[in-house]
Amino acid sequence: MRPGIYTTLMLTLVPSMMACAAMPGAEGPAPADPLPGEAASADARVVAVALAANGAAAELANLAVKRASHPLVRELACLLVHQQEEAGQALQDASELAGMPASRTPEAERVEAELDAVMVGLRSRWGMSFDRAWLNANTRLGEWLSGPSG
């Protein structure tokens, strides 16, 4: 089976972050803390969104493991749970190695708010209705993570 967009995103980000951490001078002094009210760096925002998206995907997959009625949907959900655990841990490790620990950003909070809305809708469904809504939610999340096509 081809890796999902979440796994692809994590596999793309993690090696880049580790390579940056291994660059000469990367072990030097940590950058100064941002001034009060200053926005988080672009890198930190990307990491925060990636962690939030991974968490969203994992939460969606865990719900489907419990609720899916079709065996193939449940099997896909189990696969995604495993992938999200691995990708989340790898991203967390790489972000810490690169000196970019997880932080709260408005972008990450927006991802989590969107997940909350999706989860409310999914928790009200059962059977094939749940399966269809869950597959649709994962498709939309994948499209959102892929960005605009064109």
Phi, psi and omega in degrees: 000139180290140180297146179286173181297326181294314179296318179299317178300313182293319180292336177279317184287316188299310180299323179296317180295320180292322178295319178297320181292333182272356182293147177304136180090348181292336181276002181294189183299147179292148178297153180295151177297144179296153177296152178306134179083351180285140181294150177296154179298159180300320180297315180296324179293320178297315179298316181298317179293319179297318178294319179295317179296320178296317177297320178297314180297320179294318180294319176299316181294318179298321178296319181292327177301323182276328190252339187301141179262332181270134183300326180289325177293317179296320179296317177298317179298318178298317178299315180295323177302312180298314180297319182292323177298313180295313182294319179297317179293318179296318179293317178299313180299315182293321180293322177291319178298323180278000180076027179236071181297157182303139178221163177273127177229158177301324180295317179293322178295326177294318177300315181293323178295320178295321177298316181303317179296318179295317182296323178301314179296319181290323182293343179269002184246155177218163174064215183296331177298318177296313182304312180297315181295322181292315178298319178296317180297319179293323177296314179297319178297317178298318178294320179296317180292330180287339181082181181295139177262152178164000000 
